[in-house]
Every structure is written in C-alpha cells, then in structure tokens.
Amino acid sequence: MRLRTNIVIQILMTLMQAYNQISDLLPAKWKDTAALVMGIIQSVVALLAHYSNPDGTPAASAYAVPKKDGIKMPSIFLFLVAGFLLCAPLQAQTDAIYVGGVANTDVTDNFKFSAQHEHLWSGQYNALWSIYTTTTYDMSGIQLRPKIDLSKMQYTATEGAETIILKPFPWMGVLAKGEIGVNGVQNTAVSLAAAGGGGLKFSHNKFVSKIYLQALKTTEKGIGFEVRAFGGFAF
C-alpha cells in the first residue's frame, strides 16, 4: 500500500469516527458497531502500510528513491509547460469565496448555512505552510413561511487563521485552523465563541473546497463539536 493512500484513508476514517459520535446520522445502537468497523478498517490499512514501502512495493524488497536524472530533455520541457499552465493561475490567486453548511452538537442550532472569505496572508496560494486568514458568517433560524420572520434568527461571525500542514497530493492538503468570534440573535451579541480543528482542503484550478472538524467553545453553552463543509472558487 502506498504511503499517500494510507494517509488519506486514516484521515478520512478519523473524521468519520468523530462525526459518528457527535451526529445523529446513525441510531445510538449502531454507533458502537460503526466505530468498531471503522477501527478495523484503520487497523487493516495500517498493517498493510507497515509491510509496504512508500511506493507500495513489499517492505522485504529494497526501496530506492526514483532517480530523476534519466528524464530526457523533451519530457522535462513538457512537464514544465504543463506545470506552468496548471499552477500559475493558482499562485496568482490570493482570495477565495466559499458557501456551505455546519452540522454541530447542541452548542448552537444543529445546522447552519455558512459563507466564508479566505485571504492569503503569507506564502503562495495552495502551498505547504502558507497562512490564510478567514472571515466566516453562519446563519440559522430564519422563518420563510407563512411570512418572513427574523425574530429567531441566530448568527455566528468569526475571524480565523489556517494553514496547510501536509500535502499528500498536489490537489489535496491537510488543514489546521483556529478561529474566534461571537454568537448572537439578530443584532445582539450574546456570547463569545472560539474553535480549533483540522480537515482536508481540495483545489482544482479555481475551484476549491474543504471539510473540517472543530472543537467549539462558547461562553454561553460550553464545549461542543462541529463539522463544516464548503465549496467555492479562488480569484
């Protein structure tokens, strides 16, 4: 099993384990069974990876880092041209706009619609250890029928920072982030909120998306967890 495959599966299984515990996706009687199945999958994947070289060959065979000096000049030229066409637009981008949703425990409403603006603060866009600042707005509780009613509308507004700490693939990064802000009803701030966690970030040309798990603490309702999923575009 390749090293990258092991990393991706372990991250996804860990996120699914956390979401299984904090959500009502499965009935309570099935949560332990699901956790056991995912734990077995993680163990099998780890065992296979333990007996494999990073390139997927058996660990019993000698592993040699692939040599790059045997590439012919035309191949190098084509590689550089393709890399420039694919990566140059990304490196020139500094901002991204996302829309998505939030599923969390009972710290706030169970589901919220969310929008996020991301700005490149340091480094190159989509590069390892680049630092981004984020502004996020969540909203829930808007009644549309029989008439529009905003009296129960709740919101969260946060400022945060995030960075890519691992790049298993050029199109995927492992994300670490933290944020702080306020929860409120209509225009009244009612509590402070702070959150931190990590997840996965995906990019393809100008299209970007991310999903991450956070631990959330508010001064009004205490500690909980949330899963956020976003999709958008960079510019």
C-alpha positions as CSV (number, residue, x, y, z in Angstrom):
1,M,0.0,0.0,0.0
2,R,1.3,3.4,-0.9
3,L,2.1,5.9,1.8
4,R,-0.3,8.6,0.4
5,T,-3.1,6.1,0.3
6,N,-2.6,5.2,3.9
7,I,-2.5,8.9,5.0
8,V,-5.8,9.7,3.1
9,I,-7.7,6.7,4.4
10,Q,-6.5,7.3,8.0
11,I,-7.6,11.0,7.9
12,L,-11.0,10.2,6.4
13,M,-11.6,7.4,8.9
14,T,-10.7,9.7,11.8
15,L,-13.1,12.4,10.7
16,M,-15.8,9.8,10.2
17,Q,-15.2,8.4,13.7
18,A,-15.6,11.9,15.2
19,Y,-18.7,12.7,13.1
20,N,-20.3,9.4,14.1
21,Q,-20.0,10.3,17.8
22,I,-21.4,13.9,17.5
23,S,-24.1,13.5,14.9
24,D,-27.4,11.6,14.8
25,L,-26.6,10.1,11.4
26,L,-26.9,6.6,12.9
27,P,-29.2,5.3,15.7
28,A,-27.5,5.1,19.0
29,K,-27.5,1.3,19.0
30,W,-25.4,1.3,15.8
31,K,-22.8,3.9,16.8
32,D,-20.6,1.4,18.6
33,T,-20.8,-1.1,15.6
34,A,-19.9,1.7,13.1
35,A,-17.0,2.8,15.3
36,L,-15.7,-0.8,15.5
37,V,-16.0,-1.4,11.8
38,M,-14.1,1.9,11.0
39,G,-11.5,1.0,13.7
40,I,-10.9,-2.4,12.0
41,I,-10.5,-0.7,8.6
42,Q,-7.9,1.7,10.1
43,S,-6.1,-1.3,11.7
44,V,-6.0,-3.3,8.4
45,V,-4.8,-0.3,6.4
46,A,-2.1,0.5,9.0
47,L,-1.0,-3.2,8.9
48,L,-0.8,-3.2,5.1
49,A,1.2,0.0,5.2
50,H,3.6,-1.3,7.8
51,Y,4.7,-4.1,5.4
52,S,5.0,-1.8,2.4
53,N,7.5,0.7,1.1
54,P,6.3,4.3,0.4
55,D,5.8,3.4,-3.3
56,G,3.6,0.3,-2.5
57,T,6.2,-2.4,-3.0
58,P,6.7,-5.1,-0.3
59,A,8.9,-3.9,2.6
60,A,11.0,-7.0,2.2
61,S,12.3,-5.6,-1.1
62,A,14.9,-2.8,-1.2
63,Y,13.4,0.6,-1.6
64,A,15.2,3.1,-3.8
65,V,14.2,6.7,-4.3
66,P,13.3,7.1,-8.0
67,K,16.1,8.8,-10.0
68,K,15.2,11.9,-11.9
69,D,18.4,12.3,-13.9
70,G,17.2,9.9,-16.5
71,I,14.4,12.1,-17.8
72,K,15.0,13.3,-21.3
73,M,15.0,16.9,-22.2
74,P,11.7,16.9,-24.2
75,S,10.0,15.3,-21.2
76,I,11.3,18.0,-18.9
77,F,10.1,20.7,-21.2
78,L,6.6,19.3,-21.5
79,F,6.5,18.8,-17.7
80,L,7.5,22.4,-17.1
81,V,4.9,23.7,-19.6
82,A,2.1,21.7,-18.1
83,G,3.1,22.7,-14.6
84,F,3.1,26.3,-15.5
85,L,-0.3,26.2,-17.2
86,L,-1.8,24.4,-14.2
87,C,-0.1,26.1,-11.3
88,A,0.5,29.7,-12.5
89,P,-3.2,30.6,-12.2
90,L,-3.3,29.2,-8.6
91,Q,-0.2,31.0,-7.5
92,A,-1.6,34.3,-8.7
93,Q,-4.7,33.9,-6.7
94,T,-4.9,35.4,-3.2
95,D,-8.6,35.1,-2.2
96,A,-11.4,32.6,-2.2
97,I,-15.1,32.7,-1.5
98,Y,-17.0,29.6,-0.1
99,V,-20.5,28.7,0.7
100,G,-21.5,25.6,2.7
101,G,-23.1,24.3,5.9
102,V,-22.3,23.5,9.5
103,A,-23.6,20.5,11.5
104,N,-22.8,20.6,15.2
105,T,-23.9,19.5,18.7
106,D,-26.3,21.5,20.8
107,V,-23.9,24.4,21.5
108,T,-25.8,26.3,18.8
109,D,-28.6,25.4,16.3
110,N,-28.0,21.9,14.9
111,F,-27.5,23.1,11.3
112,K,-26.4,26.4,9.9
113,F,-25.8,27.9,6.4
114,S,-22.4,29.4,6.2
115,A,-20.3,31.7,4.0
116,Q,-16.6,32.2,4.2
117,H,-14.0,34.6,2.7
118,E,-10.4,33.3,2.7
119,H,-7.4,35.6,2.1
120,L,-3.8,34.5,1.5
121,W,-1.7,36.3,4.2
122,S,1.7,34.7,3.7
123,G,3.3,32.3,1.2
124,Q,1.9,31.0,-2.2
125,Y,-1.7,30.0,-2.7
126,N,-2.3,26.3,-2.2
127,A,1.3,25.8,-1.0
128,L,2.5,24.0,2.1
129,W,2.6,26.1,5.3
130,S,1.0,29.1,3.6
131,I,-1.1,31.1,6.1
132,Y,-4.6,32.2,5.3
133,T,-7.0,34.5,7.2
134,T,-10.7,33.6,7.2
135,T,-13.9,35.5,7.9
136,T,-16.9,33.3,8.4
137,Y,-20.6,34.0,8.8
138,D,-23.2,31.4,9.9
139,M,-26.9,31.9,9.9
140,S,-29.9,29.9,11.0
141,G,-33.5,30.2,12.4
142,I,-34.9,32.3,9.5
143,Q,-38.6,31.5,9.1
144,L,-39.9,31.9,5.5
145,R,-43.5,30.6,5.8
146,P,-46.2,31.7,6.2
147,K,-44.2,35.0,6.2
148,I,-40.6,36.0,6.7
149,D,-39.8,36.2,10.3
150,L,-36.3,37.1,11.6
151,S,-37.1,37.2,15.3
152,K,-35.4,33.8,15.9
153,M,-32.5,34.3,13.5
154,Q,-29.2,33.3,15.0
155,Y,-25.7,34.0,13.6
156,T,-22.1,33.4,14.2
157,A,-19.3,35.7,13.0
158,T,-15.7,34.7,13.3
159,E,-12.2,35.7,12.3
160,G,-9.6,32.9,12.0
161,A,-6.4,31.6,10.5
162,E,-5.5,28.4,8.9
163,T,-2.5,26.6,7.2
164,I,-1.8,23.5,5.2
165,I,0.4,21.2,7.2
166,L,0.7,18.3,4.8
167,K,0.3,17.8,1.1
168,P,-0.4,14.1,0.2
169,F,-1.4,15.1,-3.3
170,P,-0.9,18.3,-5.3
171,W,-4.7,18.8,-5.3
172,M,-5.3,18.0,-1.6
173,G,-3.9,19.4,1.7
174,V,-4.3,18.6,5.4
175,L,-5.6,21.7,7.1
176,A,-5.1,23.1,10.6
177,K,-7.1,26.1,11.7
178,G,-8.4,28.2,14.6
179,E,-11.0,31.0,14.9
180,I,-12.7,33.3,17.4
181,G,-15.9,35.3,17.2
182,V,-19.4,35.9,18.6
183,N,-22.8,34.2,18.6
184,G,-25.8,36.4,18.5
185,V,-29.6,36.7,18.0
186,Q,-30.5,39.3,15.4
187,N,-28.1,42.2,16.0
188,T,-27.3,41.4,19.6
189,A,-24.1,39.6,20.5
190,V,-24.9,37.1,23.3
191,S,-21.7,35.0,23.7
192,L,-18.1,34.7,22.6
193,A,-17.0,31.6,20.6
194,A,-13.6,30.0,19.9
195,A,-12.9,26.9,17.8
196,G,-10.0,24.9,16.5
197,G,-9.5,21.8,14.5
198,G,-8.4,20.4,11.2
199,G,-9.5,18.6,8.0
200,L,-9.0,18.4,4.2
201,K,-8.7,21.1,1.6
202,F,-9.1,20.3,-2.1
203,S,-8.3,22.5,-5.2
204,H,-8.5,22.2,-8.9
205,N,-7.6,25.3,-10.9
206,K,-10.0,28.0,-9.5
207,F,-12.4,25.5,-7.8
208,V,-11.8,24.9,-4.1
209,S,-13.5,23.0,-1.3
210,K,-12.8,21.9,2.2
211,I,-14.2,19.9,5.0
212,Y,-13.0,20.0,8.6
213,L,-13.9,19.1,12.2
214,Q,-13.6,21.6,15.0
215,A,-14.0,21.7,18.8
216,L,-16.2,24.7,19.7
217,K,-16.5,26.6,23.0
218,T,-19.0,29.4,23.7
219,T,-19.3,31.4,26.9
220,E,-23.0,30.7,27.0
221,K,-23.3,26.9,26.3
222,G,-19.9,25.4,26.8
223,I,-17.9,22.9,24.6
224,G,-19.2,21.0,21.6
225,F,-18.1,19.8,18.2
226,E,-18.9,20.7,14.6
227,V,-18.3,19.6,11.1
228,R,-18.0,22.2,8.3
229,A,-18.1,21.6,4.6
230,F,-17.5,24.3,2.0
231,G,-17.2,24.7,-1.8
232,G,-16.2,27.8,-3.8
233,F,-13.8,29.4,-6.1
234,A,-10.5,31.3,-5.9
235,F,-9.7,34.6,-7.6
